[in-house]
């Protein structure tokens, strides 16, 4: 599955990633990926609950066999 970053500047192959994780950055919550030594910001959200919802959405897309996933804007995530 391919994952397109929120800013649309990065396209990642999910199969090559070691991890997708969340981290607090000031007032924001970031979803990042880790591939070897390389880290990439996939999206930025206003709450921890929104980052968890997006991780759930990525998992659901993968389990359901989707070939791509576009990281949603913060305003598009409903919790």
PyMOL Python script that loads the backbone (N, CA, C, O; Angstrom):
from pymol import cmd

cmd.read_pdbstr("""\
ATOM      1  N   UNK A   1       0.852  -1.175   0.000  1.00  0.00           N
ATOM      2  CA  UNK A   1       0.000   0.000   0.000  1.00  0.00           C
ATOM      3  C   UNK A   1       0.898   1.238   0.000  1.00  0.00           C
ATOM      4  O   UNK A   1       1.911   1.283   0.697  1.00  0.00           O
ATOM      5  N   UNK A   2       0.517   2.223  -0.779  1.00  0.00           N
ATOM      6  CA  UNK A   2       1.225   3.496  -0.808  1.00  0.00           C
ATOM      7  C   UNK A   2       0.532   4.483   0.119  1.00  0.00           C
ATOM      8  O   UNK A   2      -0.697   4.525   0.181  1.00  0.00           O
ATOM      9  N   UNK A   3       1.319   5.279   0.839  1.00  0.00           N
ATOM     10  CA  UNK A   3       0.781   6.318   1.713  1.00  0.00           C
ATOM     11  C   UNK A   3       1.292   7.662   1.216  1.00  0.00           C
ATOM     12  O   UNK A   3       2.500   7.871   1.102  1.00  0.00           O
ATOM     13  N   UNK A   4       0.364   8.575   0.920  1.00  0.00           N
ATOM     14  CA  UNK A   4       0.708   9.930   0.485  1.00  0.00           C
ATOM     15  C   UNK A   4       0.647  10.849   1.689  1.00  0.00           C
ATOM     16  O   UNK A   4      -0.348  10.853   2.414  1.00  0.00           O
ATOM     17  N   UNK A   5       1.698  11.629   1.913  1.00  0.00           N
ATOM     18  CA  UNK A   5       1.745  12.531   3.064  1.00  0.00           C
ATOM     19  C   UNK A   5       0.664  13.604   2.983  1.00  0.00           C
ATOM     20  O   UNK A   5       0.114  13.878   1.916  1.00  0.00           O
ATOM     21  N   UNK A   6       0.380  14.192   4.115  1.00  0.00           N
ATOM     22  CA  UNK A   6      -0.658  15.214   4.215  1.00  0.00           C
ATOM     23  C   UNK A   6      -0.380  16.394   3.276  1.00  0.00           C
ATOM     24  O   UNK A   6      -1.304  16.951   2.683  1.00  0.00           O
ATOM     25  N   UNK A   7       0.897  16.770   3.146  1.00  0.00           N
ATOM     26  CA  UNK A   7       1.240  17.888   2.264  1.00  0.00           C
ATOM     27  C   UNK A   7       1.442  17.448   0.814  1.00  0.00           C
ATOM     28  O   UNK A   7       1.775  18.264  -0.046  1.00  0.00           O
ATOM     29  N   UNK A   8       1.240  16.165   0.549  1.00  0.00           N
ATOM     30  CA  UNK A   8       1.306  15.552  -0.777  1.00  0.00           C
ATOM     31  C   UNK A   8       2.717  15.520  -1.378  1.00  0.00           C
ATOM     32  O   UNK A   8       2.878  15.167  -2.546  1.00  0.00           O
ATOM     33  N   UNK A   9       3.731  15.879  -0.600  1.00  0.00           N
ATOM     34  CA  UNK A   9       5.100  15.944  -1.102  1.00  0.00           C
ATOM     35  C   UNK A   9       5.832  14.606  -1.029  1.00  0.00           C
ATOM     36  O   UNK A   9       6.889  14.448  -1.640  1.00  0.00           O
ATOM     37  N   UNK A  10       5.276  13.635  -0.284  1.00  0.00           N
ATOM     38  CA  UNK A  10       5.956  12.353  -0.083  1.00  0.00           C
ATOM     39  C   UNK A  10       4.985  11.212  -0.360  1.00  0.00           C
ATOM     40  O   UNK A  10       3.825  11.244   0.052  1.00  0.00           O
ATOM     41  N   UNK A  11       5.483  10.211  -1.062  1.00  0.00           N
ATOM     42  CA  UNK A  11       4.735   8.982  -1.324  1.00  0.00           C
ATOM     43  C   UNK A  11       5.590   7.819  -0.825  1.00  0.00           C
ATOM     44  O   UNK A  11       6.697   7.599  -1.317  1.00  0.00           O
ATOM     45  N   UNK A  12       5.071   7.073   0.158  1.00  0.00           N
ATOM     46  CA  UNK A  12       5.825   5.989   0.794  1.00  0.00           C
ATOM     47  C   UNK A  12       5.193   4.641   0.512  1.00  0.00           C
ATOM     48  O   UNK A  12       3.973   4.523   0.397  1.00  0.00           O
ATOM     49  N   UNK A  13       6.035   3.626   0.400  1.00  0.00           N
ATOM     50  CA  UNK A  13       5.566   2.255   0.283  1.00  0.00           C
ATOM     51  C   UNK A  13       5.455   1.687   1.696  1.00  0.00           C
ATOM     52  O   UNK A  13       6.464   1.500   2.376  1.00  0.00           O
ATOM     53  N   UNK A  14       4.244   1.419   2.129  1.00  0.00           N
ATOM     54  CA  UNK A  14       3.986   0.919   3.481  1.00  0.00           C
ATOM     55  C   UNK A  14       4.800  -0.337   3.784  1.00  0.00           C
ATOM     56  O   UNK A  14       5.233  -0.529   4.921  1.00  0.00           O
ATOM     57  N   UNK A  15       5.012  -1.181   2.797  1.00  0.00           N
ATOM     58  CA  UNK A  15       5.732  -2.444   3.001  1.00  0.00           C
ATOM     59  C   UNK A  15       7.188  -2.234   3.393  1.00  0.00           C
ATOM     60  O   UNK A  15       7.794  -3.117   4.000  1.00  0.00           O
ATOM     61  N   UNK A  16       7.759  -1.080   3.057  1.00  0.00           N
ATOM     62  CA  UNK A  16       9.167  -0.808   3.357  1.00  0.00           C
ATOM     63  C   UNK A  16       9.381  -0.143   4.712  1.00  0.00           C
ATOM     64  O   UNK A  16      10.521   0.031   5.141  1.00  0.00           O
ATOM     65  N   UNK A  17       8.301   0.228   5.388  1.00  0.00           N
ATOM     66  CA  UNK A  17       8.420   0.980   6.634  1.00  0.00           C
ATOM     67  C   UNK A  17       8.637   0.062   7.830  1.00  0.00           C
ATOM     68  O   UNK A  17       8.030  -1.004   7.935  1.00  0.00           O
ATOM     69  N   UNK A  18       9.517   0.500   8.730  1.00  0.00           N
ATOM     70  CA  UNK A  18       9.724  -0.230   9.980  1.00  0.00           C
ATOM     71  C   UNK A  18       8.621   0.106  10.976  1.00  0.00           C
ATOM     72  O   UNK A  18       8.213  -0.739  11.772  1.00  0.00           O
ATOM     73  N   UNK A  19       8.136   1.363  10.923  1.00  0.00           N
ATOM     74  CA  UNK A  19       7.106   1.793  11.880  1.00  0.00           C
ATOM     75  C   UNK A  19       6.420   3.060  11.399  1.00  0.00           C
ATOM     76  O   UNK A  19       6.983   3.852  10.645  1.00  0.00           O
ATOM     77  N   UNK A  20       5.191   3.225  11.856  1.00  0.00           N
ATOM     78  CA  UNK A  20       4.474   4.495  11.779  1.00  0.00           C
ATOM     79  C   UNK A  20       4.092   4.806  13.218  1.00  0.00           C
ATOM     80  O   UNK A  20       3.494   3.973  13.898  1.00  0.00           O
ATOM     81  N   UNK A  21       4.436   6.004  13.682  1.00  0.00           N
ATOM     82  CA  UNK A  21       4.256   6.320  15.095  1.00  0.00           C
ATOM     83  C   UNK A  21       3.819   7.771  15.278  1.00  0.00           C
ATOM     84  O   UNK A  21       3.910   8.583  14.357  1.00  0.00           O
ATOM     85  N   UNK A  22       3.343   8.080  16.482  1.00  0.00           N
ATOM     86  CA  UNK A  22       2.929   9.446  16.808  1.00  0.00           C
ATOM     87  C   UNK A  22       3.907  10.048  17.807  1.00  0.00           C
ATOM     88  O   UNK A  22       4.506   9.349  18.623  1.00  0.00           O
ATOM     89  N   UNK A  23       4.048  11.361  17.718  1.00  0.00           N
ATOM     90  CA  UNK A  23       4.914  12.088  18.644  1.00  0.00           C
ATOM     91  C   UNK A  23       4.320  13.479  18.862  1.00  0.00           C
ATOM     92  O   UNK A  23       3.773  14.080  17.938  1.00  0.00           O
ATOM     93  N   UNK A  24       4.432  13.983  20.087  1.00  0.00           N
ATOM     94  CA  UNK A  24       3.956  15.338  20.390  1.00  0.00           C
ATOM     95  C   UNK A  24       5.042  16.322  19.988  1.00  0.00           C
ATOM     96  O   UNK A  24       6.217  16.122  20.294  1.00  0.00           O
ATOM     97  N   UNK A  25       4.640  17.395  19.295  1.00  0.00           N
ATOM     98  CA  UNK A  25       5.572  18.422  18.831  1.00  0.00           C
ATOM     99  C   UNK A  25       4.976  19.787  19.170  1.00  0.00           C
ATOM    100  O   UNK A  25       4.195  20.339  18.395  1.00  0.00           O
ATOM    101  N   UNK A  26       5.343  20.325  20.324  1.00  0.00           N
ATOM    102  CA  UNK A  26       4.735  21.578  20.781  1.00  0.00           C
ATOM    103  C   UNK A  26       3.267  21.348  21.081  1.00  0.00           C
ATOM    104  O   UNK A  26       2.921  20.495  21.898  1.00  0.00           O
ATOM    105  N   UNK A  27       2.403  22.108  20.422  1.00  0.00           N
ATOM    106  CA  UNK A  27       0.958  21.957  20.611  1.00  0.00           C
ATOM    107  C   UNK A  27       0.348  20.940  19.661  1.00  0.00           C
ATOM    108  O   UNK A  27      -0.831  20.610  19.784  1.00  0.00           O
ATOM    109  N   UNK A  28       1.134  20.440  18.717  1.00  0.00           N
ATOM    110  CA  UNK A  28       0.630  19.529  17.687  1.00  0.00           C
ATOM    111  C   UNK A  28       1.029  18.084  17.963  1.00  0.00           C
ATOM    112  O   UNK A  28       1.897  17.805  18.789  1.00  0.00           O
ATOM    113  N   UNK A  29       0.375  17.180  17.254  1.00  0.00           N
ATOM    114  CA  UNK A  29       0.693  15.758  17.297  1.00  0.00           C
ATOM    115  C   UNK A  29       1.031  15.335  15.872  1.00  0.00           C
ATOM    116  O   UNK A  29       0.265  15.585  14.941  1.00  0.00           O
ATOM    117  N   UNK A  30       2.169  14.700  15.715  1.00  0.00           N
ATOM    118  CA  UNK A  30       2.704  14.345  14.404  1.00  0.00           C
ATOM    119  C   UNK A  30       2.604  12.839  14.206  1.00  0.00           C
ATOM    120  O   UNK A  30       2.848  12.069  15.135  1.00  0.00           O
ATOM    121  N   UNK A  31       2.246  12.420  12.996  1.00  0.00           N
ATOM    122  CA  UNK A  31       2.379  11.018  12.600  1.00  0.00           C
ATOM    123  C   UNK A  31       3.591  10.954  11.686  1.00  0.00           C
ATOM    124  O   UNK A  31       3.655  11.638  10.665  1.00  0.00           O
ATOM    125  N   UNK A  32       4.554  10.117  12.071  1.00  0.00           N
ATOM    126  CA  UNK A  32       5.794   9.969  11.316  1.00  0.00           C
ATOM    127  C   UNK A  32       6.003   8.519  10.925  1.00  0.00           C
ATOM    128  O   UNK A  32       5.423   7.604  11.508  1.00  0.00           O
ATOM    129  N   UNK A  33       6.850   8.335   9.918  1.00  0.00           N
ATOM    130  CA  UNK A  33       7.222   6.983   9.505  1.00  0.00           C
ATOM    131  C   UNK A  33       8.715   6.802   9.722  1.00  0.00           C
ATOM    132  O   UNK A  33       9.477   7.768   9.763  1.00  0.00           O
ATOM    133  N   UNK A  34       9.111   5.562   9.857  1.00  0.00           N
ATOM    134  CA  UNK A  34      10.515   5.217  10.022  1.00  0.00           C
ATOM    135  C   UNK A  34      10.853   4.125   9.027  1.00  0.00           C
ATOM    136  O   UNK A  34      10.243   3.056   9.017  1.00  0.00           O
ATOM    137  N   UNK A  35      11.847   4.417   8.184  1.00  0.00           N
ATOM    138  CA  UNK A  35      12.343   3.449   7.204  1.00  0.00           C
ATOM    139  C   UNK A  35      13.860   3.456   7.319  1.00  0.00           C
ATOM    140  O   UNK A  35      14.522   4.374   6.835  1.00  0.00           O
ATOM    141  N   UNK A  36      14.407   2.427   7.962  1.00  0.00           N
ATOM    142  CA  UNK A  36      15.845   2.423   8.236  1.00  0.00           C
ATOM    143  C   UNK A  36      16.180   3.579   9.165  1.00  0.00           C
ATOM    144  O   UNK A  36      15.617   3.691  10.254  1.00  0.00           O
ATOM    145  N   UNK A  37      17.100   4.442   8.734  1.00  0.00           N
ATOM    146  CA  UNK A  37      17.488   5.628   9.504  1.00  0.00           C
ATOM    147  C   UNK A  37      16.642   6.848   9.144  1.00  0.00           C
ATOM    148  O   UNK A  37      16.773   7.896   9.776  1.00  0.00           O
ATOM    149  N   UNK A  38      15.785   6.727   8.146  1.00  0.00           N
ATOM    150  CA  UNK A  38      15.030   7.865   7.620  1.00  0.00           C
ATOM    151  C   UNK A  38      13.678   8.022   8.303  1.00  0.00           C
ATOM    152  O   UNK A  38      12.893   7.077   8.389  1.00  0.00           O
ATOM    153  N   UNK A  39      13.422   9.238   8.788  1.00  0.00           N
ATOM    154  CA  UNK A  39      12.133   9.582   9.381  1.00  0.00           C
ATOM    155  C   UNK A  39      11.427  10.553   8.446  1.00  0.00           C
ATOM    156  O   UNK A  39      12.067  11.382   7.799  1.00  0.00           O
ATOM    157  N   UNK A  40      10.108  10.445   8.380  1.00  0.00           N
ATOM    158  CA  UNK A  40       9.325  11.314   7.504  1.00  0.00           C
ATOM    159  C   UNK A  40       8.023  11.691   8.205  1.00  0.00           C
ATOM    160  O   UNK A  40       7.328  10.827   8.739  1.00  0.00           O
ATOM    161  N   UNK A  41       7.697  12.975   8.201  1.00  0.00           N
ATOM    162  CA  UNK A  41       6.420  13.425   8.748  1.00  0.00           C
ATOM    163  C   UNK A  41       5.327  13.152   7.731  1.00  0.00           C
ATOM    164  O   UNK A  41       5.387  13.626   6.597  1.00  0.00           O
ATOM    165  N   UNK A  42       4.330  12.386   8.143  1.00  0.00           N
ATOM    166  CA  UNK A  42       3.212  12.064   7.257  1.00  0.00           C
ATOM    167  C   UNK A  42       2.046  13.024   7.436  1.00  0.00           C
ATOM    168  O   UNK A  42       1.322  13.305   6.480  1.00  0.00           O
ATOM    169  N   UNK A  43       1.855  13.533   8.656  1.00  0.00           N
ATOM    170  CA  UNK A  43       0.752  14.450   8.902  1.00  0.00           C
ATOM    171  C   UNK A  43       0.847  15.082  10.276  1.00  0.00           C
ATOM    172  O   UNK A  43       1.517  14.568  11.172  1.00  0.00           O
ATOM    173  N   UNK A  44       0.159  16.213  10.427  1.00  0.00           N
ATOM    174  CA  UNK A  44       0.147  16.946  11.691  1.00  0.00           C
ATOM    175  C   UNK A  44      -1.307  17.158  12.101  1.00  0.00           C
ATOM    176  O   UNK A  44      -2.142  17.555  11.289  1.00  0.00           O
ATOM    177  N   UNK A  45      -1.600  16.884  13.392  1.00  0.00           N
ATOM    178  CA  UNK A  45      -2.971  16.946  13.897  1.00  0.00           C
ATOM    179  C   UNK A  45      -3.026  17.721  15.208  1.00  0.00           C
ATOM    180  O   UNK A  45      -2.025  17.852  15.913  1.00  0.00           O
ATOM    181  N   UNK A  46      -4.202  18.225  15.516  1.00  0.00           N
ATOM    182  CA  UNK A  46      -4.375  19.095  16.680  1.00  0.00           C
ATOM    183  C   UNK A  46      -4.548  18.342  17.994  1.00  0.00           C
ATOM    184  O   UNK A  46      -4.345  18.917  19.063  1.00  0.00           O
ATOM    185  N   UNK A  47      -4.922  17.060  17.930  1.00  0.00           N
ATOM    186  CA  UNK A  47      -5.124  16.289  19.164  1.00  0.00           C
ATOM    187  C   UNK A  47      -4.551  14.874  19.019  1.00  0.00           C
ATOM    188  O   UNK A  47      -4.405  14.353  17.914  1.00  0.00           O
ATOM    189  N   UNK A  48      -4.235  14.282  20.151  1.00  0.00           N
ATOM    190  CA  UNK A  48      -3.776  12.889  20.180  1.00  0.00           C
ATOM    191  C   UNK A  48      -4.876  11.965  19.655  1.00  0.00           C
ATOM    192  O   UNK A  48      -4.594  10.999  18.946  1.00  0.00           O
ATOM    193  N   UNK A  49      -6.131  12.267  20.004  1.00  0.00           N
ATOM    194  CA  UNK A  49      -7.254  11.436  19.546  1.00  0.00           C
ATOM    195  C   UNK A  49      -7.330  11.407  18.019  1.00  0.00           C
ATOM    196  O   UNK A  49      -7.645  10.369  17.436  1.00  0.00           O
ATOM    197  N   UNK A  50      -7.048  12.529  17.374  1.00  0.00           N
ATOM    198  CA  UNK A  50      -7.071  12.555  15.908  1.00  0.00           C
ATOM    199  C   UNK A  50      -5.944  11.708  15.327  1.00  0.00           C
ATOM    200  O   UNK A  50      -6.145  11.024  14.323  1.00  0.00           O
ATOM    201  N   UNK A  51      -4.763  11.742  15.940  1.00  0.00           N
ATOM    202  CA  UNK A  51      -3.671  10.904  15.426  1.00  0.00           C
ATOM    203  C   UNK A  51      -4.021   9.428  15.565  1.00  0.00           C
ATOM    204  O   UNK A  51      -3.722   8.631  14.676  1.00  0.00           O
ATOM    205  N   UNK A  52      -4.651   9.064  16.674  1.00  0.00           N
ATOM    206  CA  UNK A  52      -5.036   7.668  16.869  1.00  0.00           C
ATOM    207  C   UNK A  52      -6.101   7.249  15.864  1.00  0.00           C
ATOM    208  O   UNK A  52      -6.073   6.125  15.364  1.00  0.00           O
ATOM    209  N   UNK A  53      -7.034   8.139  15.567  1.00  0.00           N
ATOM    210  CA  UNK A  53      -8.069   7.861  14.568  1.00  0.00           C
ATOM    211  C   UNK A  53      -7.431   7.647  13.193  1.00  0.00           C
ATOM    212  O   UNK A  53      -7.821   6.734  12.466  1.00  0.00           O
ATOM    213  N   UNK A  54      -6.456   8.482  12.834  1.00  0.00           N
ATOM    214  CA  UNK A  54      -5.787   8.333  11.537  1.00  0.00           C
ATOM    215  C   UNK A  54      -5.007   7.020  11.490  1.00  0.00           C
ATOM    216  O   UNK A  54      -5.016   6.342  10.462  1.00  0.00           O
ATOM    217  N   UNK A  55      -4.336   6.651  12.573  1.00  0.00           N
ATOM    218  CA  UNK A  55      -3.650   5.350  12.603  1.00  0.00           C
ATOM    219  C   UNK A  55      -4.649   4.215  12.413  1.00  0.00           C
ATOM    220  O   UNK A  55      -4.358   3.251  11.706  1.00  0.00           O
ATOM    221  N   UNK A  56      -5.814   4.317  13.031  1.00  0.00           N
ATOM    222  CA  UNK A  56      -6.872   3.316  12.831  1.00  0.00           C
ATOM    223  C   UNK A  56      -7.299   3.268  11.366  1.00  0.00           C
ATOM    224  O   UNK A  56      -7.532   2.190  10.819  1.00  0.00           O
ATOM    225  N   UNK A  57      -7.402   4.435  10.733  1.00  0.00           N
ATOM    226  CA  UNK A  57      -7.809   4.506   9.331  1.00  0.00           C
ATOM    227  C   UNK A  57      -6.752   3.881   8.409  1.00  0.00           C
ATOM    228  O   UNK A  57      -7.096   3.216   7.432  1.00  0.00           O
ATOM    229  N   UNK A  58      -5.470   4.094   8.720  1.00  0.00           N
ATOM    230  CA  UNK A  58      -4.392   3.472   7.941  1.00  0.00           C
ATOM    231  C   UNK A  58      -4.471   1.958   8.084  1.00  0.00           C
ATOM    232  O   UNK A  58      -4.384   1.233   7.093  1.00  0.00           O
ATOM    233  N   UNK A  59      -4.637   1.477   9.317  1.00  0.00           N
ATOM    234  CA  UNK A  59      -4.747   0.043   9.568  1.00  0.00           C
ATOM    235  C   UNK A  59      -5.924  -0.548   8.806  1.00  0.00           C
ATOM    236  O   UNK A  59      -5.793  -1.602   8.183  1.00  0.00           O
ATOM    237  N   UNK A  60      -7.062   0.115   8.847  1.00  0.00           N
ATOM    238  CA  UNK A  60      -8.255  -0.371   8.152  1.00  0.00           C
ATOM    239  C   UNK A  60      -8.032  -0.425   6.638  1.00  0.00           C
ATOM    240  O   UNK A  60      -8.435  -1.387   5.984  1.00  0.00           O
ATOM    241  N   UNK A  61      -7.396   0.601   6.087  1.00  0.00           N
ATOM    242  CA  UNK A  61      -7.120   0.620   4.647  1.00  0.00           C
ATOM    243  C   UNK A  61      -6.210  -0.544   4.264  1.00  0.00           C
ATOM    244  O   UNK A  61      -6.425  -1.192   3.240  1.00  0.00           O
ATOM    245  N   UNK A  62      -5.196  -0.808   5.083  1.00  0.00           N
ATOM    246  CA  UNK A  62      -4.262  -1.901   4.810  1.00  0.00           C
ATOM    247  C   UNK A  62      -4.969  -3.257   4.883  1.00  0.00           C
ATOM    248  O   UNK A  62      -4.821  -4.088   3.987  1.00  0.00           O
ATOM    249  N   UNK A  63      -5.731  -3.472   5.943  1.00  0.00           N
ATOM    250  CA  UNK A  63      -6.441  -4.741   6.140  1.00  0.00           C
ATOM    251  C   UNK A  63      -7.446  -4.992   5.018  1.00  0.00           C
ATOM    252  O   UNK A  63      -7.658  -6.135   4.614  1.00  0.00           O
ATOM    253  N   UNK A  64      -8.060  -3.929   4.520  1.00  0.00           N
ATOM    254  CA  UNK A  64      -9.059  -4.055   3.457  1.00  0.00           C
ATOM    255  C   UNK A  64      -8.456  -4.086   2.057  1.00  0.00           C
ATOM    256  O   UNK A  64      -9.189  -4.070   1.068  1.00  0.00           O
ATOM    257  N   UNK A  65      -7.130  -4.130   1.964  1.00  0.00           N
ATOM    258  CA  UNK A  65      -6.468  -4.315   0.681  1.00  0.00           C
ATOM    259  C   UNK A  65      -6.399  -3.096  -0.221  1.00  0.00           C
ATOM    260  O   UNK A  65      -6.237  -3.234  -1.434  1.00  0.00           O
ATOM    261  N   UNK A  66      -6.520  -1.903   0.352  1.00  0.00           N
ATOM    262  CA  UNK A  66      -6.408  -0.692  -0.465  1.00  0.00           C
ATOM    263  C   UNK A  66      -4.988  -0.573  -1.012  1.00  0.00           C
ATOM    264  O   UNK A  66      -4.031  -1.009  -0.371  1.00  0.00           O
ATOM    265  N   UNK A  67      -4.857   0.017  -2.195  1.00  0.00           N
ATOM    266  CA  UNK A  67      -3.524   0.174  -2.776  1.00  0.00           C
ATOM    267  C   UNK A  67      -2.897   1.516  -2.420  1.00  0.00           C
ATOM    268  O   UNK A  67      -1.686   1.694  -2.552  1.00  0.00           O
ATOM    269  N   UNK A  68      -3.722   2.462  -1.967  1.00  0.00           N
ATOM    270  CA  UNK A  68      -3.175   3.751  -1.563  1.00  0.00           C
ATOM    271  C   UNK A  68      -3.988   4.346  -0.415  1.00  0.00           C
ATOM    272  O   UNK A  68      -5.133   3.964  -0.173  1.00  0.00           O
ATOM    273  N   UNK A  69      -3.357   5.294   0.283  1.00  0.00           N
ATOM    274  CA  UNK A  69      -4.009   5.990   1.390  1.00  0.00           C
ATOM    275  C   UNK A  69      -3.490   7.419   1.414  1.00  0.00           C
ATOM    276  O   UNK A  69      -2.280   7.639   1.471  1.00  0.00           O
ATOM    277  N   UNK A  70      -4.383   8.379   1.371  1.00  0.00           N
ATOM    278  CA  UNK A  70      -4.037   9.798   1.459  1.00  0.00           C
ATOM    279  C   UNK A  70      -4.219  10.260   2.901  1.00  0.00           C
ATOM    280  O   UNK A  70      -5.313  10.149   3.455  1.00  0.00           O
ATOM    281  N   UNK A  71      -3.152  10.778   3.511  1.00  0.00           N
ATOM    282  CA  UNK A  71      -3.253  11.301   4.873  1.00  0.00           C
ATOM    283  C   UNK A  71      -4.236  12.473   4.875  1.00  0.00           C
ATOM    284  O   UNK A  71      -4.061  13.420   4.108  1.00  0.00           O
ATOM    285  N   UNK A  72      -5.267  12.424   5.726  1.00  0.00           N
ATOM    286  CA  UNK A  72      -6.274  13.487   5.731  1.00  0.00           C
ATOM    287  C   UNK A  72      -5.780  14.759   6.419  1.00  0.00           C
ATOM    288  O   UNK A  72      -4.878  14.718   7.256  1.00  0.00           O
ATOM    289  N   UNK A  73      -6.381  15.877   6.055  1.00  0.00           N
ATOM    290  CA  UNK A  73      -6.140  17.133   6.759  1.00  0.00           C
ATOM    291  C   UNK A  73      -6.737  17.032   8.158  1.00  0.00           C
ATOM    292  O   UNK A  73      -7.642  16.233   8.396  1.00  0.00           O
ATOM    293  N   UNK A  74      -6.231  17.837   9.074  1.00  0.00           N
ATOM    294  CA  UNK A  74      -6.736  17.833  10.444  1.00  0.00           C
ATOM    295  C   UNK A  74      -8.250  18.050  10.472  1.00  0.00           C
ATOM    296  O   UNK A  74      -8.956  17.391  11.236  1.00  0.00           O
ATOM    297  N   UNK A  75      -8.742  18.957   9.656  1.00  0.00           N
ATOM    298  CA  UNK A  75     -10.175  19.284   9.648  1.00  0.00           C
ATOM    299  C   UNK A  75     -11.052  18.153   9.118  1.00  0.00           C
ATOM    300  O   UNK A  75     -12.264  18.161   9.332  1.00  0.00           O
ATOM    301  N   UNK A  76     -10.459  17.187   8.435  1.00  0.00           N
ATOM    302  CA  UNK A  76     -11.214  16.063   7.873  1.00  0.00           C
ATOM    303  C   UNK A  76     -11.375  14.890   8.834  1.00  0.00           C
ATOM    304  O   UNK A  76     -12.142  13.967   8.560  1.00  0.00           O
ATOM    305  N   UNK A  77     -10.663  14.917   9.953  1.00  0.00           N
ATOM    306  CA  UNK A  77     -10.690  13.801  10.903  1.00  0.00           C
ATOM    307  C   UNK A  77     -11.747  14.063  11.964  1.00  0.00           C
ATOM    308  O   UNK A  77     -11.652  15.022  12.731  1.00  0.00           O
ATOM    309  N   UNK A  78     -12.757  13.195  11.998  1.00  0.00           N
ATOM    310  CA  UNK A  78     -13.825  13.311  12.993  1.00  0.00           C
ATOM    311  C   UNK A  78     -13.651  12.226  14.047  1.00  0.00           C
ATOM    312  O   UNK A  78     -13.505  11.047  13.725  1.00  0.00           O
ATOM    313  N   UNK A  79     -13.670  12.643  15.310  1.00  0.00           N
ATOM    314  CA  UNK A  79     -13.515  11.665  16.392  1.00  0.00           C
ATOM    315  C   UNK A  79     -14.785  11.569  17.200  1.00  0.00           C
ATOM    316  O   UNK A  79     -14.852  10.797  18.157  1.00  0.00           O
TER     317      UNK A  79
END
""", "prot")
cmd.dss("prot")
cmd.show_as("cartoon", "prot")
cmd.util.cbc("prot")
cmd.orient("prot")
